[in-house]
Amino acid sequence: MNDSLTLRLVGLGAGAGMLGLAVATQSRVVQQLDDAIERAVAPRRPRIARAARVGTLPGEPYAHWPLGAAVAATVLLCRGGPVRRAVAPMAGASLGAILTHHAVKAIYQRVRPRHALLHGKTEPAYPSGHTSDSTAVLAAGAYLLVREELVDPEVAAPIVGALALCVGASRVALGMHWSSDVVGGWLTGIAVASGCALAYERLRDD
């Protein structure tokens, strides 16, 4: 199986999973599971809030934009080549994730947890934007660095996985999202990153 086909399959699978979960979030079963997790986390929130606020940072716009720019700059400085080869996929990861999660939120108007509403967060819940954006940029960046042989995959994969996990868990810990919103964010990020990786492969072959 070639790289392009693998990327297409991963992207389509993640995208389908995200949309399927979006529909499932309207069901009683998923909501009951989310409610149970929220009840378990809520009493611990005061103790874990400080760590969660750190964990959520890679999902902030002021963090994932510079991260994408840093990856693009590293590739261009170390490997050279056309600017668009590195810049387009990383810009696409950030913008693509933002546009995708806002589009899905516009359709699936899921209400956020009570804790988020009490703190003025009334934007639709599904999928988690912080999780979507950070996962897309982290995964796309890791792909570029591995393909350019600047980082070993054995190093990149666990780092990206750990950071994406931290961002997602932090959104539940802070009471900003339901747990299924976070899973949807991971799937959104993977789908977008797969598309950006595919774009990179095409630009690389030009």
C-alpha positions in Angstrom: 0.0 0.0 0.0 1.5 3.3 -1.1 1.7 6.4 1.2 -0.9 8.4 -0.7 -3.5 5.6 -0.4 -2.7 5.1 3.3 -3.2 8.9 3.9 -6.5 8.9 2.0 -7.8 5.9 4.0 -6.7 7.4 7.3 -8.3 10.7 6.5 -11.5 9.3 5.2 -11.7 6.9 8.2 -11.1 9.7 10.7 -13.5 12.0 9.0 -16.3 9.4 8.9 -15.6 8.6 12.5 -15.9 12.2 13.5 -19.2 12.6 11.6 -20.5 9.3 13.0 -19.7 10.4 16.5 -21.3 13.8 15.9 -24.6 11.9 15.2 -24.0 9.6 18.2 -23.6 12.6 20.6 -27.3 13.2 20.1 -28.1 9.8 21.6 -29.0 9.1 25.3 -26.3 6.4 25.6 -23.4 8.7 24.7 -24.7 11.6 26.8 -25.1 9.3 29.8 -21.5 8.2 29.4 -20.3 11.8 29.1 -22.4 12.7 32.2 -20.8 9.9 34.2 -17.3 11.1 33.3 -18.2 14.7 34.1 -19.6 13.7 37.5 -16.3 11.8 38.2 -14.1 14.7 37.2 -16.1 17.6 38.7 -15.1 17.0 42.4 -11.4 16.8 41.4 -11.5 19.9 39.3 -10.1 22.3 41.9 -7.0 20.1 42.4 -6.2 19.5 38.7 -7.2 22.9 37.2 -3.7 24.4 37.3 -2.2 21.4 35.5 -5.1 21.3 33.0 -4.6 25.0 32.1 -1.0 24.1 31.2 -2.1 21.0 29.2 -4.5 23.0 27.1 -1.9 25.5 25.9 -0.9 23.7 22.6 -4.6 24.1 21.5 -4.5 27.9 21.9 -4.3 29.9 18.6 -1.2 31.7 20.0 0.5 28.3 20.4 -0.5 26.2 17.4 0.1 29.0 14.8 3.8 29.5 15.9 4.2 25.8 16.2 3.2 25.3 12.6 5.4 28.2 11.5 8.4 26.7 13.4 8.0 23.3 11.7 7.8 25.0 8.2 10.9 27.1 9.0 12.8 24.1 10.2 12.1 22.1 7.1 13.0 25.0 4.8 16.2 25.9 6.7 17.4 22.3 6.9 16.2 20.9 3.6 15.5 23.9 1.4 13.2 23.6 -1.6 10.1 25.6 -2.5 8.5 27.6 0.3 5.1 26.3 -0.4 6.2 22.7 0.2 6.4 23.3 3.9 4.2 26.4 4.5 1.1 25.2 2.7 0.6 21.9 4.6 1.3 23.6 8.0 -1.0 26.6 7.3 -3.6 24.1 5.9 -3.4 22.1 9.2 -4.2 25.1 11.3 -6.8 26.7 9.0 -8.3 23.4 8.0 -8.9 22.3 11.6 -10.4 25.7 12.5 -12.8 25.7 9.5 -13.8 22.1 10.0 -14.6 22.2 13.7 -16.6 25.4 13.2 -18.5 23.9 10.3 -19.4 20.8 12.4 -20.4 23.0 15.4 -22.7 25.0 13.1 -24.6 21.9 12.2 -24.5 20.0 15.5 -25.5 22.6 18.1 -24.4 20.5 21.1 -24.7 22.3 24.5 -21.5 22.4 26.6 -21.2 21.1 30.1 -22.8 23.2 32.9 -19.4 24.2 34.2 -18.5 25.7 30.8 -21.8 27.5 30.5 -21.4 29.1 34.0 -18.0 30.4 32.8 -19.5 32.0 29.7 -18.5 29.4 27.1 -21.7 29.1 25.1 -20.2 28.1 21.7 -21.4 24.7 20.5 -19.4 21.8 22.1 -18.7 19.3 19.4 -16.0 18.8 18.4 -13.4 20.4 20.8 -11.7 23.1 18.9 -8.5 23.1 21.0 -8.2 19.4 20.5 -8.9 19.6 16.8 -6.4 22.4 16.1 -3.6 21.0 18.2 -3.9 17.5 16.9 -4.0 18.6 13.3 -0.9 20.9 13.6 1.0 18.4 15.8 0.3 15.4 13.5 1.0 17.3 10.3 4.2 18.8 11.7 5.4 15.4 12.9 4.7 13.9 9.4 6.7 16.6 7.7 9.7 16.3 10.0 9.7 12.5 9.7 9.4 12.6 5.9 12.3 15.1 5.7 14.3 12.8 8.0 14.8 15.4 10.6 13.1 13.4 13.4 12.8 9.7 13.9 9.2 8.3 13.9 9.9 6.5 17.1 10.5 9.9 18.7 7.8 11.9 16.9 4.9 9.5 17.5 4.9 9.3 21.3 5.5 13.1 21.7 2.6 14.0 19.4 0.4 11.3 21.1 1.2 12.6 24.5 0.6 16.3 23.7 -2.7 15.6 21.9 -3.8 13.4 24.8 -2.9 16.2 27.3 -4.8 18.8 25.3 -7.9 16.6 25.1 -7.9 15.6 28.7 -7.4 19.2 29.8 -10.6 20.2 28.1 -12.6 17.7 30.1 -10.6 18.5 33.3 -11.4 22.2 32.9 -15.1 21.4 32.3 -15.1 23.0 28.9 -16.1 19.9 26.9 -17.7 16.5 27.2 -15.4 13.6 26.7 -16.9 12.7 23.3 -16.2 16.3 22.1 -12.5 15.5 22.7 -12.7 12.2 20.8 -14.3 14.1 18.0 -11.5 16.7 18.1 -8.9 14.0 17.8 -10.6 12.5 14.8 -11.0 15.9 13.2 -7.4 16.7 13.7 -6.3 13.4 12.2 -8.5 13.8 9.2 -7.2 17.3 8.6 -3.6 16.3 9.1 -4.0 13.4 6.7 -5.2 15.8 4.0 -2.3 18.2 4.7 0.2 15.3 4.6 -1.2 14.3 1.2 -0.8 17.9 0.0 2.8 17.8 1.2 3.5 14.6 -0.8 2.2 16.2 -4.0 4.2 19.3 -3.5 7.3 17.3 -2.6 7.0 15.5 -6.0 6.7 18.7 -8.0 
